[in-house]
Amino acid sequence: MDGSTETKVDLLRLYLENLPDSIPHVDPGGMSTYSFSFFLLDDEDIEDRGHVGAINCQLEIRLGHRHNGPIQFTERGPDLNKLADLFKLWLTDLASSGNL
């Protein structure tokens, strides 16, 4: 992953960690609707859609479609913050495998 992309992922982490207090906070171990702590890609999705398509599909399932505007977060907390870690992992893996 290049430096510019890494900076953007770090900025995403900063934004997620500082969402407004008006959004409900889910403590660690709480029932998060996003479940990024337990995020796995389905092998069949990877086979059918490729890695990028499988990631996109799972993000749409967890975050909702954004065709009607920006994502509306319904909660904040450590589970949602893990999304930045996942992006860093995916982008690093995809760049090293030549799939980006």
N, C-alpha and C positions, 0 to 999 in steps of 0.2 A: 504494500500500500504506500503510495507516495505521501510526502509531507503535507500537501494541500488537503488531501482526503482525510488524513489522520487529524488534522486541525478541525475539519468539519465534524468529524465524529466526536472529538473532544468538546466541541461547541454544543452538539446535540446533547451530550451527557450533562453539560452545564445547564442547558435549558430544561431538561427533564428533572434534574435535581432541584430546580428552582421554580417549578410550576406554582401558580397562585394557591394560597391557603383556602380559597373558595372551592377548590377541587378536593374531594374527600381523600384522606390519607389512609392507605392500607399498610399496616405494620408487617414486618417480616413474619412469615408463617401464616398470615391472614389469607383470606380467600380473594385472590386477585382475579379479575375478569380477563386479564391479559395473559397470565401464566407464562411469562417469559423465563421464569426460573426452570421450567420444565419443557423448554422448546426443543423439539426434534423435527427434522424433516423426514417425511415419509419416503421410503425407497421407491415406491411406485410413482409418487409425484415427481421425484428426481428423474426417473426413467422417462416419464411422459412429458415433462415440461422443461427438463434441464434444471441445473442448480438455481439459476436466477429466477426461473419461473416458479419453482417450488417455494423459494423464499418469498416471492411476491404473493403467491397464493396464501401462504400461512399468515403473512402480515395483513392481508385483506380480511381473513377470517378473524384475526384477533383485534385489529384496529378498525375494521370497517372500510368500506370503499370511500375514496376521497373524490369521486367524480362530481360531487355536489359542493365541493369546497374543502377547507382544511379539516384535518382530523380533530374531532372533539373528544378530548380526554375525559374519561369519567372517573378516574382515580389517579393518584400519584403515590409514589413510594418506591421502595427498593426493587420490587418486581418490575415495574415499568422502567426504572433506571437501567436494568440489565439489557435493555434493548440496545444501548450504545455498545456494550460489550459484545453483543451478538453481531452488530454491524462491523465492528473491528475484526472479529473472527472471520466473518463471511468475506469481507473485502480482502483481507490478507490471504485467505485460502484461495479465493477466486483469482487474485492477481498472480499467485505463485503457480497456479495450474494453467494459466493462460486463458481462463474463461471470461475475463473482463474485457 
